[in-house]
Amino acid sequence: MKKFPEFLRYYLSLKQTRVRRERLFKVVRESVKVDQQAFELLDQLENYSSLFIALGNSNDEFWRDAPENRPYIRELELFRVKQAYPALFAAYGKFSPKDFTRLLKLICILSFRYTVVSSLNPNELETLYNKVAIAIANGEITNPRQVFDNLRSVYVSDEKFLQDFALLSISTRGQKKKLARYILCKLEADVSGIEVNEDSFSIEHILPESLSSEWRQNFTDIQIEEMVYRVGNLTPLEPPLNRQVGNESYPIKREVYQQSVYKLTQDILAEEWTPDTLATRQRRLAQRATHIWRSDFPL
């Protein structure tokens, strides 16, 4: 198991703060003095190993009896969130299944705001989750509401989240493409009230990735580079319609958008597509995002 040092570090974080990877052997040596302690450690590691593997894979058999957790596990994978593992280790043994699901949801929302949208320092998260894990293991924290109270300092405010989302760019190439799909899916589901299959649409760039001279009348080279991957420039579109519009001019695209089943796309009705109309659309999406990715707990 090549991830064993990582797994061991998260397990040890249930009892100690700031366990550094390079000190793992020393920490174990200090706490395991006799055979009995060694066997207990191995038993504990075996208990947590299935959960550790399952937290990184939403399709794992581990979630067969708790399918409601799969979407959140998928989000943890997508956001590359691992700092919360010690808290999840502790909560899995102590919280009711329903509260464990609520905790997963809270961690996903907090991570989306803090890491994905506001790009804040993940080190602070690790320290806080470590303290939360120890408090859950000791019985001082017994429910998700108390976890939220302890993580309040890293819950990005609506005001900051709105500002940051209004300027968010997500590349639609490589790894980030899944993240762009996820965001569009959530926004569309909120607008239309219908769950959307993430693999059912193409990502349409209203201002195209490769431009005809017509587009350059409204956008400078710097604006093109800056705005082509802005969330306000992206919209879901059926693959055949996406092929049809290609890098056509905006009036042609706007007509085709009316044939789409996606409400997010039908709503693109601006007279022309300029840096201002793109920014206006993204601000509206940011307002929507603020209530989609919001904690269930009142501040």
Secondary structure by P-SEA (a helix, b strand, c coil): ccaaaaaaaaaaccccccccccaaaaaaaaacccaaaaaaaaaaaaaaaaaaaaaaccccccccccccaaaaaaaaaaaccccaaaaaaaaaacccaaaaaaaaaaaaaaaaaccccccccaaaaaaaaaaaaaaaaacccccaaaaaaaaccccccaaaaaaaaabbbbbccccaaaaaaaaaaaaaaaacccccccccccccccccccccccccccccaaaaaacccccccbbbbcaaaaaaaccccaaaaaaaaaacccccccccccccccaaaaaaaaaaaaaaaaaaacccccc
